[in-house]
Amino acid sequence: MSKLWVKAVFFTSGAYDFGLGAAFLLFAPFIYRLFHVAQPGHPFYYQFPSLEMMIVGVLFCQIGKSPRENVDLMLYGAALKSSFVGLVLWYALHAQMPSFWIPFGWLDAVFLALFLAAWYTTRQDVAPPAAQILSSDGADIK
């Protein structure tokens, strides 16, 4: 049985990413103006990442639905979160990151840590017991 907290982490992240993607898809120009962030030169530059975020949100909900069956996908989620966190940190350290993006970086850092903890916990549940690694005649399974 999967741990309930693992499901909650991925459903929460899925809703967060889907909702954030939808908000930027529908309201990016308004959001950028509201927070005094320079707008991209063409709508494609926020529309495509917004749609990708929505797709990833659905993926995270799928992981939350069946964590044991999707344990390998958790590392892809961690890679995605580490990409965003790393870029925000890099540009923030070089004073080239609008402060608007910093809270999203912190939230993704929390999700990154939770994803890795969820992967580690779930992987332990999925790993076969040592007795199952040997075949019935005692020879190693190839």
N, C-alpha and C positions, 0 to 999 in steps of 0.2 A: 504494500500500500504506500502510495506517495505521501510525503509529508505535506500537510495542509499549507504550511508557510511557503513551500516551493510553488505550489499552484497560485497562491495569493500574489507572490512576487511577479510571476509572469503575466497573470491577468491584469495586475496593476500597471505594469510596464506596457502591456499591450494597449490598454485603454489610454494611458498617457501618450504614447507615441501616435496612436491613431487619432486621438483628439487634437494633439498638437499639429499633426500633419494636416488634418481637416481645417483647423483654424488658419494655418498659413496658406492653404490652397484657396480658401474662400476670402480671407481678409488680410493677406500679406501687406498690400499697400497701406491699409489703415493702420495695421500694427506697426509697420516701419515708421509711419508719420507720428503716431502716438508716442513712440519711444525715441524719436529723433535718430533713427538708424538709416543710413544711406540705402536707398533701394537699388536692387540690381538693375542692370541696363535693359533687361528683357524679362517678361513674365515667366518664360521657360526656366530661368535660373532659380525661381522659388517654387514653381508648379511641379516640376519633376521631382525634386527632393521631397516635396510635400506628399506626393503620391507614393514615393518610396517609403516614407515614414508610415503611411497608412498601411501599406502592404506588410511592413515589418511588424506593425501593431497586431495585425491579424496573425502573423507567424507566432508572435509571443503568446497570444491567446491559445493557439494550437498547442504550444509547448505546455502552457498551464493546464490545458485539458488532459494531457497524457504525458506527464513529465518523464516517466520511466521509458516510454516508447520513443521519446524525442530527446533523450539525454545528450546525444551528439550535437543537436542543433543549439544547445545552450552555449557552447563555445563560440558559435558564429554570432550569437547575440552579444556575448562578452567582447568579441572582436569589434563588432559595430560600436558598442559603447566606448571601448578603449580608443577607437579612432576619433570619435568626437571629443572625448575628454582630452586626449593627447593634443589635438589641434587647438582646442580652446586654451589649454595650459601653455602651449608653445607661443601662441600669439599674445596671450595675456602677459606672459613673462617678457615679451618684447614690446610691450605697450602698443600693440597694434590690434587689440580686440575690443570692440565696443562693449561696454559694461552690460549691455542688454543680454549678451550671450553667456555671461559668466554663471548665472544661476542654473541655466540649462546644463552647463558643464558639471556643476556640483551634483545636480540630480542624477545625471548619467554616471558620475563616479560612484554614487551610492548604488545605483542599479548594477554597475559593473561588479562591485564587491558582492552584492547579493547573488548575481548570476553565477559567479565563480563558486560561492558557497553552496548554491543550489546544485550546481554541476557536481561538485565534490560529494555532497550528500547523496544525490540521486545515483551517481556512478557507483557508490559503495553498495547501494541497494540492488543494483542491476548486475554487478559482477557475480559470475557463477561461483558457487562454493567449490572448494578444492576437490571435493569428492566427485563433482561433475566433470572435472577436467580430464579424469582418467576414464578410459572405456571400461566395459564390463570385464575384460580379460586383464586389466591392469596396465595395458600399454597406453602410451600417450596418444591422444587424439590429434591427428594431423590436420 
